[in-house]
Amino acid sequence: MHTPDQPAAPPRNILTPSTLNRLVRGLLEDALPLVWIEGELCNVSRPASGHLYFTLKDAGAQVRAAMFKPKSSWLRFKPADGMHVLVRARVGLYEPRGEFQLVAEHMELAGEGALRREFDLLKARLDAEGLFEPSRKRPLPRFVRRIGVITSATGAAIRDVLSVLRRRWPLVEVEVLPVPVQGREAPPAIVAMLRKASASGRHDVLLLTRGGGSLEDLMAFSDEAVARAVHASAVPVVSAVGHEIDFSIADFVADLRAATPSAAAELLVPDALALRRHLGQLAQRLQLLQARRLQAQTQRLDHLYARLQAQRPQARLGRDRERLVQLHRRLDAALREQVRTRGMRLERLHARLLAQHPRQRLQLLQRRLAERERSLQQCMGHRLERARLTLRQSARALHAVSPLATLERGYAIVFDGEGRVLRAAKDAPAGTVVRARLAEGELTARVLPPDTPKP
């Protein structure tokens, strides 16, 4: 008990843990709305519910975070431990455990933040210059004959575009103008292709497109040089870069922006089936109008015939009949003259045909053949005589160098017992039987020793 001289103690405000956590959560959410936080991912998990749980840390601290469906399914990349990310989140408290946490609304790779700021600055500057003005955007031709598609020749975008064009309007001619669609070499290649296609005058419209990707992947289409090349194109340009949620600077400068490559193809050409149905309806309307006009003309003709009968045109018919008779006579005379002229021409052609009759030509060819045969025989005789003379001369020359001619001058060819020609005396020692061939016949002899007295 307290005495009257002592002040009364203030009443106690007793809170439960749930109440305290609820108060702290309210204070945090009121004091800190959506904030941007940059850090490294760790402890990333995605249970069967589809929610994403992770920890965001730097060198000095860490904080737990969660991203709930469907926002977690909208991410353009798969979060993993070690990634450096930029998160937009609400600061809160998980009441059941009293744990401080972040509830993420958006997540992107940390590098995309700088790219996004660069994108926004360029967009604002070009918009201030008037490159996005709706008044400068040109309408597309209703029936496009030739489309130039500026994209990667191997990407999914060109396959989607070609598939839709073939299905909707097979009559259109498509020229694929291949360029790289990402990387440092992409912007100058796209600019060069835009200028080349614009200067060629071959296309009714140009389609600048590629498939989806991250902001960094699509930066080639947010390059200032590309935007100015699209603006300067003499041909209308349709931009279809990425998916529906993707935007590039080229989308704002182009004459028309399509959400996807397939959507661009549908905007460029009409639907052949729908057009066929429309033409069928127009044909039915035309037939109906023709039937009504024919009926009206028939009624008018009946009315004019009635007027004609009322005016008794017998005299005019008589004059026309006389004129018809005169024309018939002139026609008859002209026909007879034409028949006579054609007959004379036919006779001349018949005479020429007789002169070219195969029998006459065959006789001429037979005479030519006989002359050629005589000429051939004479030529063959001369050739044979020259050949005989050449043969005689060759025989005489051969005989002059023949060994037989040498033998006729008194020489002999000596062979040993094995039939080899002897060229030196040492090859035939004493006692060797040799054979000497003369101009007429052969002799057999034996070699005597060198000291044998000569007879």
C-alpha positions as CSV (number, residue, x, y, z in Angstrom):
1,M,0.0,0.0,0.0
2,H,1.1,3.5,-0.6
3,T,0.7,6.4,1.7
4,P,-1.2,9.6,0.8
5,D,2.1,11.4,0.6
6,Q,3.5,9.0,-2.2
7,P,2.5,9.6,-5.8
8,A,0.5,6.8,-7.4
9,A,2.4,4.4,-9.7
10,P,1.3,4.6,-13.4
11,P,-0.7,1.6,-14.6
12,R,1.2,-1.1,-16.4
13,N,0.6,-1.6,-20.2
14,I,1.2,-5.3,-20.6
15,L,1.6,-6.6,-24.1
16,T,1.6,-10.2,-25.5
17,P,4.3,-11.3,-27.9
18,S,1.7,-11.3,-30.7
19,T,0.6,-7.8,-29.9
20,L,4.2,-6.6,-29.7
21,N,5.1,-8.1,-33.0
22,R,2.0,-6.7,-34.7
23,L,2.9,-3.2,-33.4
24,V,6.5,-3.5,-34.6
25,R,5.3,-4.7,-38.0
26,G,3.0,-1.8,-38.3
27,L,5.7,0.7,-37.3
28,L,8.1,-0.8,-39.9
29,E,5.7,-0.9,-42.7
30,D,4.6,2.7,-42.0
31,A,8.1,4.1,-41.6
32,L,9.7,2.2,-44.6
33,P,7.6,1.8,-47.7
34,L,9.0,0.1,-50.8
35,V,12.8,0.2,-50.8
36,W,15.5,-0.9,-53.2
37,I,18.1,-3.2,-51.7
38,E,21.2,-4.6,-53.4
39,G,23.0,-7.7,-52.2
40,E,24.1,-11.3,-52.7
41,L,21.7,-14.2,-52.7
42,C,22.2,-17.1,-50.3
43,N,20.0,-19.9,-48.9
44,V,17.8,-19.8,-51.9
45,S,14.9,-22.2,-51.8
46,R,11.7,-22.7,-53.9
47,P,9.3,-25.2,-52.2
48,A,6.4,-26.9,-54.0
49,S,4.1,-23.9,-53.2
50,G,6.1,-21.8,-55.8
51,H,7.1,-19.2,-53.3
52,L,10.7,-18.1,-53.2
53,Y,12.6,-17.8,-50.0
54,F,16.2,-16.4,-49.7
55,T,18.6,-14.4,-47.7
56,L,20.1,-11.1,-48.9
57,K,23.5,-10.3,-47.5
58,D,26.5,-8.1,-47.9
59,A,29.9,-8.1,-46.1
60,G,28.5,-6.9,-42.8
61,A,24.9,-8.1,-42.4
62,Q,22.1,-10.2,-43.9
63,V,18.3,-10.2,-43.9
64,R,15.7,-12.9,-44.7
65,A,13.4,-12.3,-47.6
66,A,10.4,-13.9,-49.4
67,M,8.8,-13.5,-52.8
68,F,5.4,-15.0,-53.1
69,K,3.5,-16.2,-56.2
70,P,2.7,-15.1,-58.8
71,K,5.5,-12.5,-58.6
72,S,8.1,-15.3,-58.1
73,S,7.0,-16.9,-61.4
74,W,7.5,-13.7,-63.3
75,L,11.2,-13.6,-62.9
76,R,13.3,-13.7,-66.1
77,F,16.1,-15.6,-64.5
78,K,16.5,-18.5,-62.0
79,P,17.8,-17.1,-58.7
80,A,20.7,-19.1,-57.3
81,D,23.2,-18.7,-54.4
82,G,25.9,-16.2,-55.1
83,M,24.0,-14.0,-57.5
84,H,24.2,-10.2,-57.1
85,V,20.7,-8.8,-57.3
86,L,18.7,-5.7,-56.9
87,V,15.4,-6.2,-55.0
88,R,12.4,-3.9,-54.5
89,A,10.7,-5.0,-51.3
90,R,8.5,-4.0,-48.4
91,V,10.1,-4.1,-44.9
92,G,8.1,-6.1,-42.5
93,L,8.1,-8.6,-39.6
94,Y,7.2,-12.2,-39.6
95,E,4.9,-12.2,-36.6
96,P,4.8,-15.9,-35.7
97,R,8.5,-16.0,-35.1
98,G,9.2,-12.3,-34.5
99,E,11.8,-12.3,-37.4
100,F,12.6,-9.2,-39.4
101,Q,12.2,-9.9,-43.1
102,L,11.6,-8.4,-46.6
103,V,8.7,-9.2,-48.8
104,A,10.1,-8.8,-52.4
105,E,7.9,-7.3,-55.1
106,H,10.5,-7.3,-57.9
107,M,14.0,-8.8,-58.5
108,E,16.6,-8.2,-61.2
109,L,20.2,-8.8,-61.7
110,A,22.2,-5.9,-60.2
111,G,23.7,-4.9,-63.5
112,E,20.2,-4.3,-65.0
113,G,19.7,-1.3,-62.7
114,A,22.4,0.7,-64.5
115,L,21.1,-0.5,-67.9
116,R,17.6,0.5,-66.9
117,R,18.7,4.0,-65.9
118,E,20.7,4.3,-69.2
119,F,17.5,3.2,-71.0
120,D,15.3,5.7,-69.3
121,L,17.8,8.6,-69.9
122,L,18.0,7.8,-73.6
123,K,14.3,7.4,-73.9
124,A,13.6,10.8,-72.3
125,R,16.2,12.5,-74.5
126,L,14.9,11.1,-77.8
127,D,11.3,11.8,-76.7
128,A,12.3,15.4,-76.2
129,E,13.7,15.5,-79.7
130,G,10.4,14.3,-81.1
131,L,11.5,10.9,-82.4
132,F,8.4,9.3,-80.7
133,E,5.8,11.7,-82.1
134,P,2.7,9.9,-83.3
135,S,2.3,12.4,-86.1
136,R,5.5,11.2,-87.8
137,K,4.5,7.5,-87.8
138,R,3.6,6.2,-91.2
139,P,0.7,3.8,-92.0
140,L,1.6,0.4,-93.3
141,P,0.5,-0.8,-96.8
142,R,-2.7,-2.7,-96.7
143,F,-1.3,-5.5,-99.0
144,V,2.4,-5.9,-98.5
145,R,4.2,-7.5,-101.4
146,R,7.8,-7.8,-100.0
147,I,8.9,-7.7,-96.4
148,G,12.5,-7.3,-95.2
149,V,13.0,-9.1,-91.9
150,I,16.1,-7.8,-90.0
151,T,16.9,-10.4,-87.4
152,S,19.1,-13.3,-86.6
153,A,18.9,-16.0,-89.3
154,T,19.0,-18.8,-86.8
155,G,16.8,-17.4,-84.0
156,A,13.3,-18.5,-83.0
157,A,11.8,-15.1,-84.1
158,I,12.4,-15.7,-87.8
159,R,10.8,-19.2,-87.6
160,D,7.7,-17.7,-85.9
161,V,7.4,-14.9,-88.4
162,L,7.8,-17.2,-91.4
163,S,5.3,-19.7,-90.0
164,V,2.6,-17.0,-89.4
165,L,3.2,-15.3,-92.8
166,R,2.9,-18.7,-94.7
167,R,-0.3,-19.4,-92.8
168,R,-2.0,-16.0,-93.2
169,W,-0.8,-14.7,-96.6
170,P,1.4,-17.1,-98.7
171,L,1.5,-14.4,-101.5
172,V,4.0,-12.2,-99.6
173,E,7.6,-12.3,-100.5
174,V,10.0,-12.4,-97.4
175,E,13.6,-11.5,-97.5
176,V,15.6,-12.4,-94.4
177,L,18.3,-9.7,-93.7
178,P,20.5,-11.4,-91.2
179,V,22.2,-9.5,-88.4
180,P,23.5,-10.3,-84.9
181,V,20.9,-9.3,-82.4
182,Q,23.0,-9.0,-79.2
183,G,26.5,-8.2,-78.3
184,R,28.8,-5.2,-79.2
185,E,28.7,-6.0,-82.9
186,A,24.9,-6.0,-83.1
187,P,24.1,-2.2,-83.1
188,P,26.4,-1.2,-86.0
189,A,25.3,-4.3,-88.0
190,I,21.6,-3.4,-87.5
191,V,22.3,0.2,-88.4
192,A,24.1,-0.8,-91.6
193,M,21.3,-3.2,-92.6
194,L,18.6,-0.6,-92.0
195,R,20.4,1.9,-94.2
196,K,21.1,-0.7,-96.9
197,A,17.5,-1.9,-96.9
198,S,16.1,1.7,-96.9
199,A,18.3,2.7,-99.8
200,S,17.5,-0.4,-101.9
201,G,13.8,0.5,-102.3
202,R,13.0,-3.3,-102.6
203,H,10.7,-3.6,-99.6
204,D,7.3,-2.3,-98.7
205,V,8.0,-2.6,-95.0
206,L,10.9,-3.6,-92.7
207,L,10.4,-5.8,-89.7
208,L,13.0,-5.4,-86.9
209,T,12.6,-8.3,-84.5
210,R,14.2,-10.8,-82.1
211,G,13.0,-13.2,-79.4
212,G,12.8,-12.4,-75.7
213,G,15.6,-12.0,-73.3
214,S,17.0,-10.0,-70.4
215,L,17.3,-6.2,-70.6
216,E,21.0,-6.6,-71.4
217,D,20.2,-9.1,-74.2
218,L,17.8,-6.5,-75.7
219,M,20.1,-3.5,-75.4
220,A,21.2,-3.7,-79.0
221,F,17.7,-2.5,-79.9
222,S,17.9,0.4,-77.4
223,D,21.0,1.8,-78.9
224,E,20.8,5.4,-80.0
225,A,22.3,4.8,-83.4
226,V,19.7,2.1,-84.1
227,A,16.9,4.4,-83.0
228,R,18.1,7.2,-85.3
229,A,18.5,4.7,-88.2
230,V,14.9,3.5,-87.7
231,H,13.8,7.2,-87.6
232,A,15.7,8.0,-90.8
233,S,14.4,4.9,-92.7
234,A,12.6,5.7,-96.0
235,V,10.5,2.5,-95.5
236,P,8.0,2.0,-92.7
237,V,9.6,0.0,-89.8
238,V,7.7,-2.4,-87.5
239,S,9.5,-3.3,-84.3
240,A,8.8,-6.6,-82.5
241,V,11.5,-7.1,-79.9
242,G,11.1,-9.7,-77.1
243,H,7.8,-10.5,-75.4
244,E,4.8,-8.5,-74.5
245,I,6.4,-7.1,-71.3
246,D,9.6,-6.1,-73.1
247,F,10.2,-2.6,-74.5
248,S,13.1,-1.2,-76.4
249,I,13.9,2.3,-77.7
250,A,13.3,0.9,-81.3
251,D,9.7,0.1,-80.3
252,F,9.0,3.8,-79.5
253,V,10.7,5.1,-82.7
254,A,9.2,2.6,-85.1
255,D,6.1,3.3,-87.1
256,L,4.4,0.4,-85.4
257,R,5.3,-1.7,-82.3
258,A,4.1,-5.3,-82.0
259,A,4.1,-7.3,-78.8
260,T,5.9,-10.4,-80.2
261,P,7.4,-11.5,-83.6
262,S,4.3,-13.6,-84.3
263,A,2.0,-10.6,-83.5
264,A,4.0,-8.5,-85.9
265,A,3.5,-11.0,-88.7
266,E,-0.2,-10.9,-88.1
267,L,-0.2,-7.1,-88.2
268,L,1.8,-7.0,-91.5
269,V,-0.4,-9.2,-93.7
270,P,-4.2,-9.9,-93.8
271,D,-5.7,-13.2,-93.0
272,A,-6.2,-15.0,-96.4
273,L,-9.2,-17.0,-95.0
274,A,-10.9,-13.9,-93.7
275,L,-10.2,-12.0,-96.9
276,R,-11.6,-14.9,-98.9
277,R,-14.8,-14.8,-96.8
278,H,-15.0,-11.1,-97.3
279,L,-14.5,-11.4,-101.1
280,G,-17.3,-14.1,-101.1
281,Q,-19.6,-11.6,-99.4
282,L,-18.7,-8.9,-101.9
283,A,-19.3,-11.3,-104.8
284,Q,-22.8,-12.1,-103.4
285,R,-23.5,-8.4,-103.1
286,L,-22.2,-7.8,-106.6
287,Q,-24.4,-10.5,-108.0
288,L,-27.4,-9.0,-106.2
289,L,-26.6,-5.5,-107.5
290,Q,-26.1,-6.9,-111.1
291,A,-29.5,-8.8,-110.9
292,R,-31.2,-5.6,-109.7
293,R,-29.5,-3.5,-112.4
294,L,-30.4,-6.1,-115.1
295,Q,-33.9,-6.0,-114.0
296,A,-34.0,-2.2,-114.1
297,Q,-32.4,-2.2,-117.6
298,T,-34.9,-4.8,-118.8
299,Q,-37.8,-2.6,-117.6
300,R,-36.2,0.4,-119.3
301,L,-35.8,-1.6,-122.5
302,D,-39.4,-2.6,-122.4
303,H,-40.4,1.0,-121.9
304,L,-38.2,2.1,-124.9
305,Y,-39.7,-0.7,-127.1
306,A,-43.1,0.5,-126.3
307,R,-42.1,4.1,-127.3
308,L,-40.6,2.7,-130.5
309,Q,-43.7,0.9,-131.4
310,A,-45.7,4.1,-130.7
311,Q,-43.6,6.1,-133.2
312,R,-44.1,3.7,-136.2
313,P,-40.5,3.4,-137.4
314,Q,-41.4,1.6,-140.7
315,A,-39.7,4.2,-142.9
316,R,-36.5,4.1,-141.0
317,L,-36.5,0.4,-141.1
318,G,-36.9,0.6,-144.9
319,R,-33.8,2.8,-145.3
320,D,-31.8,0.6,-143.0
321,R,-32.9,-2.4,-145.1
322,E,-31.7,-0.7,-148.3
323,R,-28.4,0.1,-146.7
324,L,-28.1,-3.5,-145.5
325,V,-28.6,-4.7,-149.1
326,Q,-25.8,-2.4,-150.4
327,L,-23.5,-3.5,-147.6
328,H,-24.2,-7.1,-148.5
329,R,-23.4,-6.5,-152.1
330,R,-20.1,-4.8,-151.2
331,L,-19.3,-7.6,-148.9
332,D,-20.0,-10.2,-151.6
333,A,-17.7,-8.4,-154.1
334,A,-15.0,-8.1,-151.5
335,L,-15.2,-11.8,-150.7
336,R,-15.0,-12.7,-154.4
337,E,-12.0,-10.5,-154.9
338,Q,-10.4,-12.0,-151.8
339,V,-11.1,-15.5,-153.1
340,R,-9.5,-14.6,-156.5
341,T,-6.4,-13.2,-154.8
342,R,-6.1,-16.2,-152.6
343,G,-6.4,-18.5,-155.6
344,M,-3.6,-16.8,-157.5
345,R,-1.4,-16.9,-154.4
346,L,-2.2,-20.6,-154.0
347,E,-1.2,-21.3,-157.6
348,R,2.1,-19.5,-157.1
349,L,2.7,-21.5,-153.9
350,H,1.9,-24.7,-155.8
351,A,4.4,-24.0,-158.5
352,R,7.1,-23.3,-155.8
353,L,6.2,-26.5,-154.1
354,L,6.6,-28.5,-157.4
355,A,10.0,-26.9,-157.9
356,Q,10.9,-28.1,-154.4
357,H,9.4,-31.6,-154.9
358,P,11.5,-34.4,-153.3
359,R,11.9,-36.2,-156.6
360,Q,13.7,-33.2,-158.1
361,R,15.8,-32.7,-155.0
362,L,16.6,-36.4,-155.0
363,Q,17.9,-36.3,-158.5
364,L,20.1,-33.3,-157.7
365,L,21.5,-35.1,-154.6
366,Q,22.2,-38.2,-156.7
367,R,24.2,-36.2,-159.2
368,R,26.1,-34.6,-156.4
369,L,26.8,-38.0,-154.8
370,A,28.2,-39.4,-158.1
371,E,30.5,-36.4,-158.5
372,R,31.7,-36.8,-154.9
373,E,32.3,-40.5,-155.5
374,R,34.4,-39.8,-158.5
375,S,36.3,-37.2,-156.7
376,L,36.8,-39.6,-153.8
377,Q,38.2,-42.3,-156.0
378,Q,40.6,-39.9,-157.6
379,C,41.8,-38.7,-154.3
380,M,42.3,-42.3,-153.0
381,G,44.3,-43.1,-156.1
382,H,46.6,-40.2,-155.6
383,R,47.0,-41.1,-151.9
384,L,47.8,-44.7,-152.7
385,E,50.4,-43.7,-155.3
386,R,52.1,-41.3,-152.9
387,A,52.1,-44.1,-150.2
388,R,53.8,-46.5,-152.7
389,L,56.5,-44.0,-153.5
390,T,57.1,-43.3,-149.8
391,L,57.3,-47.1,-149.1
392,R,59.9,-47.6,-151.8
393,Q,62.0,-44.8,-150.5
394,S,61.8,-46.1,-147.0
395,A,62.8,-49.6,-148.2
396,R,65.8,-48.3,-150.0
397,A,66.9,-46.3,-147.0
398,L,66.4,-49.4,-144.7
399,H,68.4,-51.6,-147.1
400,A,71.3,-49.1,-147.1
401,V,71.7,-49.5,-143.3
402,S,70.9,-53.2,-143.1
403,P,73.6,-55.7,-142.0
404,L,72.7,-57.8,-145.0
405,A,74.0,-55.1,-147.3
406,T,77.2,-55.1,-145.3
407,L,77.6,-58.8,-145.8
408,E,77.2,-58.4,-149.5
409,R,80.3,-56.2,-149.5
410,G,82.4,-59.2,-148.3
411,Y,82.0,-58.9,-144.5
412,A,80.9,-61.7,-142.2
413,I,79.3,-61.9,-138.7
414,V,81.0,-64.4,-136.3
415,F,79.0,-66.2,-133.6
416,D,80.3,-68.4,-130.8
417,G,78.9,-71.8,-129.9
418,E,76.0,-70.3,-128.0
419,G,74.9,-67.9,-130.8
420,R,76.4,-64.7,-129.4
421,V,78.1,-62.3,-131.7
422,L,81.8,-62.1,-131.3
423,R,83.2,-58.6,-131.2
424,A,86.8,-59.2,-129.9
425,A,89.3,-62.0,-130.6
426,K,89.8,-62.5,-126.8
427,D,86.2,-63.7,-126.6
428,A,87.2,-66.8,-128.7
429,P,90.1,-68.7,-127.1
430,A,92.0,-71.3,-129.1
431,G,89.9,-74.4,-129.8
432,T,86.6,-72.5,-129.8
433,V,84.2,-73.6,-132.6
434,V,82.7,-70.5,-134.2
435,R,80.2,-69.9,-136.9
436,A,80.6,-67.2,-139.6
437,R,77.6,-65.9,-141.5
438,L,78.3,-64.7,-145.0
439,A,76.0,-62.9,-147.5
440,E,75.2,-66.4,-148.8
441,G,75.4,-69.2,-146.3
442,E,77.4,-69.9,-143.2
443,L,80.9,-71.4,-142.4
444,T,82.0,-73.3,-139.3
445,A,85.6,-73.0,-138.1
446,R,87.9,-73.7,-135.1
447,V,90.1,-71.1,-133.6
448,L,93.8,-72.0,-133.8
449,P,96.5,-71.0,-131.3
450,P,98.3,-67.7,-132.1
451,D,101.6,-69.5,-132.8
452,T,100.2,-71.8,-135.4
453,P,102.0,-71.3,-138.7
454,K,99.8,-69.9,-141.4
455,P,99.3,-72.0,-144.5
